[in-house]
């Protein structure tokens, strides 16, 4: 792992670890804000309609995935989990579009933009292969090698028959 990744991953992960632990320990206000979304999601998916449980689960996901990213353990999986947990957190936590007070609206817009930036960071981390071939390249290369081997086998079989 190069120096940039070794430094950048823990820096990016820090906000998720601290925010996740805080959500686990003190779900309070987040529970009230999440209740409408949790109700909609519960109806669609069959998940429990318990906002406090969902806030704590989201917090646990952020904390654990943040630790995984910070330590370099399955960083692409960790980043994907962070992206998935950040989306509902941002939508529920910073609904600037429904805020009437100009000051509160501006504060929510800033936090929404910050979370959008974090989302961009974890998405970049999710596709970072650290210089190694990704799964897509490996699959294409394996298919190409299989086609080449099949052509060679066919040519060898034709030569053997003639």
Backbone as CSV, one residue per row, in Angstrom:
resi,resn,N_x,N_y,N_z,CA_x,CA_y,CA_z,C_x,C_y,C_z
1,UNK,0.868,-1.170,0.000,0.000,0.000,0.000,0.909,1.226,0.000
2,UNK,0.643,2.147,-0.885,1.518,3.307,-0.928,1.181,4.304,0.179
3,UNK,2.025,5.286,0.333,1.907,6.252,1.423,0.596,7.037,1.374
4,UNK,0.153,7.409,0.182,-1.088,8.183,0.067,-2.267,7.367,0.591
5,UNK,-2.380,6.121,0.171,-3.483,5.275,0.655,-3.367,5.048,2.160
6,UNK,-2.160,4.819,2.637,-1.938,4.556,4.058,-2.377,5.752,4.915
7,UNK,-2.242,6.953,4.393,-2.654,8.156,5.132,-4.105,8.545,4.857
8,UNK,-4.520,8.447,3.604,-5.839,8.943,3.210,-6.984,8.090,3.743
9,UNK,-6.819,6.788,3.759,-7.917,5.933,4.218,-8.317,6.219,5.667
10,UNK,-7.369,6.282,6.608,-7.789,6.611,7.980,-8.385,8.017,8.111
11,UNK,-7.866,8.949,7.311,-8.430,10.304,7.363,-9.880,10.311,6.899
12,UNK,-10.160,9.612,5.811,-11.522,9.531,5.295,-12.415,8.770,6.272
13,UNK,-11.882,7.733,6.878,-12.673,6.875,7.761,-12.992,7.530,9.100
14,UNK,-12.193,8.476,9.538,-12.349,9.046,10.880,-13.749,9.600,11.133
15,UNK,-14.303,10.329,10.188,-15.622,10.928,10.375,-16.695,9.847,10.489
16,UNK,-16.515,8.737,9.803,-17.500,7.650,9.877,-17.408,6.903,11.203
17,UNK,-16.201,6.681,11.679,-16.031,5.982,12.953,-16.612,6.820,14.089
18,UNK,-16.250,8.100,14.147,-16.750,8.939,15.240,-18.261,9.142,15.147
19,UNK,-18.769,9.383,13.949,-20.215,9.556,13.770,-20.983,8.277,14.056
20,UNK,-20.430,7.138,13.652,-21.080,5.856,13.892,-21.151,5.514,15.368
21,UNK,-20.056,5.737,16.068,-20.044,5.476,17.508,-21.024,6.400,18.218
22,UNK,-21.078,7.654,17.814,-22.019,8.599,18.419,-23.470,8.168,18.173
23,UNK,-23.764,7.696,16.964,-25.123,7.231,16.656,-25.476,5.988,17.471
24,UNK,-24.499,5.136,17.707,-24.736,3.947,18.535,-25.024,4.330,19.989
25,UNK,-24.253,5.256,20.500,-24.374,5.624,21.914,-25.526,6.578,22.191
26,UNK,-25.793,7.491,21.256,-26.802,8.529,21.474,-27.707,8.663,20.250
27,UNK,-28.625,7.729,20.023,-29.469,7.806,18.817,-30.516,8.914,18.886
28,UNK,-30.912,9.355,20.075,-31.889,10.403,20.354,-32.559,11.109,19.208
29,UNK,-32.056,12.299,18.853,-32.680,13.144,17.834,-32.691,12.466,16.463
30,UNK,-31.661,11.673,16.178,-31.602,10.973,14.892,-32.804,10.039,14.723
31,UNK,-33.262,9.454,15.828,-34.394,8.529,15.789,-35.655,9.229,15.295
32,UNK,-35.894,10.421,15.827,-37.069,11.195,15.402,-36.984,11.560,13.927
33,UNK,-35.793,11.964,13.500,-35.615,12.379,12.111,-35.741,11.192,11.154
34,UNK,-35.325,10.009,11.602,-35.323,8.829,10.738,-36.678,8.128,10.678
35,UNK,-37.567,8.421,11.608,-38.841,7.688,11.703,-39.628,7.632,10.391
36,UNK,-39.812,8.745,9.671,-40.579,8.650,8.419,-39.925,7.736,7.374
37,UNK,-38.612,7.840,7.227,-37.912,6.989,6.255,-37.955,5.527,6.688
38,UNK,-37.764,5.279,7.965,-37.797,3.903,8.470,-39.169,3.286,8.223
39,UNK,-40.212,4.076,8.421,-41.572,3.581,8.184,-41.765,3.185,6.724
40,UNK,-41.300,4.023,5.802,-41.423,3.720,4.370,-40.612,2.482,3.995
41,UNK,-39.380,2.409,4.496,-38.503,1.284,4.176,-39.055,-0.007,4.766
42,UNK,-39.606,0.076,5.970,-40.173,-1.117,6.615,-41.349,-1.663,5.809
43,UNK,-42.170,-0.772,5.286,-43.308,-1.213,4.464,-42.846,-1.914,3.192
44,UNK,-41.776,-1.404,2.591,-41.297,-1.962,1.323,-40.476,-3.244,1.492
45,UNK,-39.725,-3.332,2.589,-38.758,-4.417,2.723,-39.091,-5.457,3.778
46,UNK,-39.964,-5.137,4.696,-40.257,-6.067,5.779,-39.289,-5.949,6.936
47,UNK,-38.424,-4.943,6.910,-37.518,-4.703,8.034,-38.323,-4.191,9.224
48,UNK,-37.786,-4.300,10.431,-38.527,-3.810,11.596,-38.773,-2.304,11.520
49,UNK,-39.920,-1.894,11.982,-40.259,-0.464,11.996,-39.861,0.123,13.342
50,UNK,-38.569,0.087,13.606,-38.004,0.578,14.862,-36.909,1.582,14.523
51,UNK,-37.230,2.873,14.548,-36.247,3.885,14.152,-34.959,3.846,14.977
52,UNK,-35.088,3.599,16.277,-33.880,3.574,17.109,-32.962,2.420,16.699
53,UNK,-33.535,1.266,16.441,-32.749,0.115,15.993,-32.058,0.419,14.667
54,UNK,-32.777,1.042,13.739,-32.197,1.347,12.433,-31.084,2.389,12.535
55,UNK,-31.270,3.385,13.403,-30.223,4.392,13.610,-28.980,3.737,14.206
56,UNK,-29.195,2.869,15.179,-28.051,2.173,15.790,-27.382,1.233,14.789
57,UNK,-28.171,0.539,13.977,-27.601,-0.359,12.967,-26.787,0.430,11.945
58,UNK,-27.308,1.575,11.524,-26.577,2.433,10.591,-25.283,2.931,11.242
59,UNK,-25.363,3.299,12.515,-24.172,3.743,13.239,-23.137,2.638,13.351
60,UNK,-23.603,1.424,13.641,-22.679,0.291,13.743,-22.023,0.005,12.396
61,UNK,-22.810,0.098,11.338,-22.266,-0.116,9.997,-21.186,0.920,9.701
62,UNK,-21.482,2.181,10.008,-20.493,3.237,9.750,-19.225,3.028,10.568
63,UNK,-19.385,2.711,11.849,-18.217,2.542,12.717,-17.364,1.355,12.266
64,UNK,-17.993,0.219,12.032,-17.226,-0.971,11.634,-16.611,-0.835,10.246
65,UNK,-17.391,-0.335,9.300,-16.846,-0.151,7.952,-15.749,0.918,7.963
66,UNK,-15.920,1.946,8.783,-14.876,2.964,8.915,-13.583,2.382,9.465
67,UNK,-13.702,1.515,10.464,-12.509,0.855,11.006,-11.861,-0.055,9.966
68,UNK,-12.689,-0.750,9.205,-12.143,-1.597,8.138,-11.389,-0.770,7.113
69,UNK,-11.965,0.354,6.718,-11.301,1.221,5.737,-10.013,1.789,6.318
70,UNK,-10.065,2.239,7.554,-8.886,2.850,8.185,-7.728,1.872,8.300
71,UNK,-8.036,0.608,8.556,-6.978,-0.390,8.736,-6.613,-1.110,7.439
72,UNK,-7.330,-0.800,6.358,-7.025,-1.412,5.077,-7.566,-2.821,4.931
73,UNK,-8.507,-3.221,5.775,-9.133,-4.538,5.694,-10.332,-4.462,4.764
74,UNK,-10.273,-5.135,3.655,-11.330,-5.132,2.643,-11.831,-3.699,2.391
75,UNK,-10.937,-2.806,1.976,-11.300,-1.397,1.845,-12.376,-1.125,0.801
76,UNK,-12.446,-1.934,-0.242,-13.474,-1.699,-1.264,-14.848,-2.064,-0.734
77,UNK,-14.945,-3.150,0.002,-16.210,-3.542,0.621,-16.603,-2.506,1.670
78,UNK,-15.638,-2.103,2.496,-15.900,-1.117,3.542,-16.397,0.192,2.940
79,UNK,-15.766,0.627,1.863,-16.167,1.882,1.220,-17.570,1.785,0.635
80,UNK,-17.898,0.638,0.084,-19.240,0.442,-0.464,-20.281,0.499,0.650
81,UNK,-19.982,-0.136,1.781,-20.893,-0.074,2.931,-21.049,1.353,3.439
82,UNK,-19.955,2.092,3.470,-20.022,3.483,3.920,-20.875,4.319,2.972
83,UNK,-20.721,4.103,1.692,-21.541,4.839,0.719,-23.016,4.516,0.920
84,UNK,-23.316,3.237,1.102,-24.716,2.823,1.288,-25.310,3.389,2.575
85,UNK,-24.516,3.514,3.612,-25.046,4.047,4.876,-25.094,5.576,4.875
86,UNK,-24.263,6.196,4.063,-24.223,7.659,4.025,-25.431,8.261,3.314
87,UNK,-25.965,7.567,2.341,-27.090,8.118,1.570,-28.312,8.382,2.445
88,UNK,-28.825,7.387,3.203,-29.986,7.701,4.049,-29.647,8.685,5.162
89,UNK,-28.423,8.621,5.660,-28.009,9.558,6.699,-28.084,10.991,6.190
90,UNK,-27.648,11.218,4.987,-27.645,12.557,4.404,-29.054,13.041,4.105
91,UNK,-29.854,12.184,3.502,-31.224,12.574,3.134,-32.050,12.882,4.379
92,UNK,-31.925,12.051,5.400,-32.710,12.239,6.627,-32.141,13.363,7.481
93,UNK,-30.824,13.448,7.557,-30.197,14.397,8.471,-30.114,15.829,7.994
94,UNK,-30.162,16.043,6.694,-29.956,17.395,6.179,-30.940,17.755,5.067
95,UNK,-32.238,17.744,5.368,-33.248,18.056,4.335,-33.407,19.572,4.152
96,UNK,-32.413,20.199,3.558,-32.435,21.654,3.397,-33.625,22.115,2.562
97,UNK,-34.122,21.258,1.670,-35.220,21.618,0.781,-36.528,21.859,1.535
98,UNK,-36.649,21.325,2.738,-37.898,21.507,3.492,-37.741,22.503,4.632
99,UNK,-36.576,23.104,4.759,-36.316,24.053,5.843,-36.798,25.445,5.469
100,UNK,-37.510,26.085,6.386,-38.053,27.432,6.146,-37.101,28.529,6.621
101,UNK,-36.434,28.299,7.720,-35.516,29.286,8.288,-34.264,29.381,7.405
102,UNK,-33.937,30.596,6.895,-32.788,30.734,5.984,-31.455,30.290,6.604
103,UNK,-31.253,30.584,7.878,-29.991,30.187,8.532,-29.892,28.668,8.651
104,UNK,-30.983,28.044,9.080,-30.985,26.587,9.219,-30.855,25.934,7.841
105,UNK,-31.521,26.525,6.850,-31.440,26.001,5.492,-29.991,26.026,4.996
106,UNK,-29.300,27.131,5.231,-27.904,27.266,4.808,-27.023,26.241,5.528
107,UNK,-27.250,26.040,6.817,-26.472,25.064,7.587,-26.695,23.655,7.038
108,UNK,-27.940,23.323,6.733,-28.242,22.007,6.176,-27.630,21.845,4.784
109,UNK,-27.635,22.918,3.985,-27.024,22.840,2.654,-25.525,22.564,2.761
110,UNK,-24.871,23.209,3.715,-23.434,22.998,3.907,-23.162,21.554,4.317
111,UNK,-23.934,21.042,5.278,-23.739,19.665,5.737,-24.093,18.653,4.642
112,UNK,-25.121,18.956,3.882,-25.500,18.098,2.757,-24.351,18.041,1.752
113,UNK,-23.776,19.186,1.432,-22.644,19.239,0.494,-21.430,18.511,1.045
114,UNK,-21.185,18.642,2.337,-20.069,17.921,2.968,-20.274,16.419,2.827
115,UNK,-21.488,15.966,3.112,-21.767,14.535,2.989,-21.679,14.066,1.544
116,UNK,-22.086,14.921,0.624,-21.955,14.593,-0.797,-20.480,14.434,-1.169
117,UNK,-19.634,15.287,-0.619,-18.192,15.178,-0.849,-17.642,13.885,-0.254
118,UNK,-18.085,13.552,0.946,-17.665,12.290,1.566,-18.111,11.095,0.722
119,UNK,-19.321,11.189,0.179,-19.813,10.125,-0.683,-18.894,9.954,-1.888
120,UNK,-18.480,11.054,-2.488,-17.530,10.980,-3.595,-16.228,10.319,-3.185
121,UNK,-15.748,10.651,-1.996,-14.507,10.043,-1.505,-14.623,8.548,-1.300
122,UNK,-15.718,8.114,-0.673,-15.844,6.670,-0.441,-16.135,5.919,-1.743
123,UNK,-16.795,6.569,-2.691,-16.997,5.918,-3.993,-15.669,5.737,-4.714
124,UNK,-14.794,6.736,-4.638,-13.453,6.583,-5.218,-12.696,5.458,-4.520
125,UNK,-12.806,5.398,-3.201,-12.141,4.325,-2.453,-12.726,2.961,-2.807
126,UNK,-14.010,2.927,-3.123,-14.667,1.660,-3.462,-14.176,1.090,-4.788
127,UNK,-13.739,1.938,-5.691,-13.258,1.454,-6.990,-11.732,1.425,-7.076
128,UNK,-11.043,1.807,-6.009,-9.582,1.820,-5.992,-9.061,0.395,-5.850
129,UNK,-8.368,-0.076,-6.848,-7.832,-1.442,-6.829,-6.383,-1.480,-6.348
130,UNK,-5.873,-0.363,-5.902,-4.499,-0.266,-5.400,-3.480,-0.756,-6.434
131,UNK,-3.757,-0.480,-7.700,-2.842,-0.853,-8.759,-2.953,-2.284,-9.224
132,UNK,-3.830,-3.060,-8.589,-4.029,-4.456,-8.980,-5.218,-4.538,-9.924
133,UNK,-5.238,-5.556,-10.778,-6.386,-5.684,-11.681,-7.683,-5.894,-10.901
134,UNK,-8.738,-5.238,-11.360,-10.042,-5.393,-10.737,-10.748,-6.639,-11.247
135,UNK,-11.894,-6.933,-10.664,-12.658,-8.123,-11.041,-13.113,-8.075,-12.493
136,UNK,-13.502,-6.898,-12.965,-13.951,-6.776,-14.351,-12.825,-7.132,-15.309
137,UNK,-11.642,-6.592,-15.079,-10.504,-6.886,-15.936,-10.160,-8.366,-15.873
138,UNK,-10.178,-8.928,-14.667,-9.847,-10.346,-14.510,-10.836,-11.228,-15.264
139,UNK,-12.124,-10.886,-15.184,-13.143,-11.675,-15.889,-12.946,-11.585,-17.399
140,UNK,-12.724,-10.374,-17.912,-12.497,-10.213,-19.355,-11.241,-10.942,-19.805
141,UNK,-10.193,-10.850,-19.000,-8.937,-11.516,-19.347,-9.114,-13.033,-19.339
142,UNK,-9.842,-13.567,-18.372,-10.090,-15.009,-18.316,-10.898,-15.463,-19.526
143,UNK,-11.906,-14.673,-19.922,-12.710,-15.020,-21.103,-11.846,-14.986,-22.359
144,UNK,-10.998,-13.975,-22.464,-10.105,-13.868,-23.618,-9.154,-15.063,-23.670
145,UNK,-8.584,-15.436,-22.539,-7.668,-16.577,-22.490,-8.398,-17.874,-22.835
146,UNK,-9.636,-18.016,-22.385,-10.409,-19.223,-22.695,-10.694,-19.317,-24.192
147,UNK,-11.048,-18.178,-24.812,-11.284,-18.167,-26.264,-10.006,-18.525,-27.020
148,UNK,-8.891,-17.983,-26.591,-7.609,-18.271,-27.238,-7.261,-19.752,-27.111
149,UNK,-7.450,-20.315,-25.951,-7.175,-21.743,-25.739,-8.100,-22.610,-26.590
150,UNK,-9.370,-22.192,-26.709,-10.325,-22.948,-27.530,-9.904,-22.924,-28.995
151,UNK,-9.467,-21.749,-29.486,-8.990,-21.654,-30.871,-7.764,-22.543,-31.094
152,UNK,-6.844,-22.536,-30.138,-5.645,-23.366,-30.266,-6.015,-24.852,-30.242
153,UNK,-6.918,-25.217,-29.372,-7.347,-26.624,-29.306,-8.011,-27.056,-30.613
154,UNK,-8.840,-26.162,-31.161,-9.495,-26.452,-32.446,-8.459,-26.606,-33.544
155,UNK,-7.489,-25.716,-33.602,-6.445,-25.783,-34.635,-5.617,-27.055,-34.469
156,UNK,-5.294,-27.420,-33.239,-4.520,-28.647,-32.984,-5.319,-29.889,-33.373
157,UNK,-6.615,-29.857,-33.116,-7.467,-31.003,-33.468,-7.532,-31.136,-34.987
158,UNK,-7.652,-30.032,-35.702,-7.682,-30.063,-37.166,-6.380,-30.603,-37.719
159,UNK,-5.256,-30.182,-37.131,-3.940,-30.668,-37.575,-3.806,-32.163,-37.320
160,UNK,-4.319,-32.606,-36.198,-4.200,-34.018,-35.849,-5.042,-34.884,-36.796
161,UNK,-6.161,-34.353,-37.264,-7.039,-35.118,-38.180,-6.511,-35.128,-39.606
162,UNK,-5.660,-34.190,-39.976,-5.216,-34.158,-41.374,-3.947,-34.912,-41.616
